[in-house]
Amino acid sequence: MVVGEDFLECWKWLCVKYGEEMKASDFMRWVVAGLWRIWKCHNILVFQNIEAEPLAAIHLLKQQWEEMVVSDGEPGQQLPCGVGWVARDFVGIFKGVGGVGNIPCVSSIMAEVEAMRVAMLACVERGFQYIQLEIDSQVLVDMIHGRLQPKGVLDGILWDITLIKQQLEVVEFLYAPRAHNVVVHLVASYVTRMGGSHS
């Protein structure tokens, strides 16, 4: 049971109740991350009139938590990740699928950028000229469009994407909620377990 009618009162209550426990800082971070995700879902509903799916919100919270845990590791610590892509034509007909496992990444945003690079290379190899990349990271879309400053660790990969982009007629980078990219995440999960390159 959460006590308090306003946030500050509730926060003080949580600090007193859980402040002495061994993993108190982890618990408090979960609370903050959860509240942030609720706030983001609220803003999407208010400003874009899009109701967030509860399961998608939980997946985003989990992804956010994993990013925080990775960022708490040693600086530059790289963890193996897998990335996947699925190609469809303009009416949604399946054109191909692929992925690469065991790519060293320092964060989930780096894995997203790697996924973009792999997908764009696959498009070039298959002769696709007009592509739309659906990305489930609004932060990454904003970085690509110049609305946010990219993280330094991503500069090399983003430079590669810029060079690959020159080999294509039209490239659009679009935000799509994670719930709409379920198949891509299943491919990424598979290649992460299996390793290697698949297409």
VENRALIN-V334351 format. One record per helix or strand. SS is the DSSP state (H for helix, E for strand). FROM is the first residue (numbers start at 0). LEN is the number of residues. If there is no record, write none. Layout:
SS/FROM/LEN  SS/FROM/LEN
//
This chain:
H/6/12  H/23/25  H/53/19  E/78/10  E/93/12  H/107/19  E/129/6  H/137/7  H/151/14  E/169/6  H/177/17  E/196/2
//
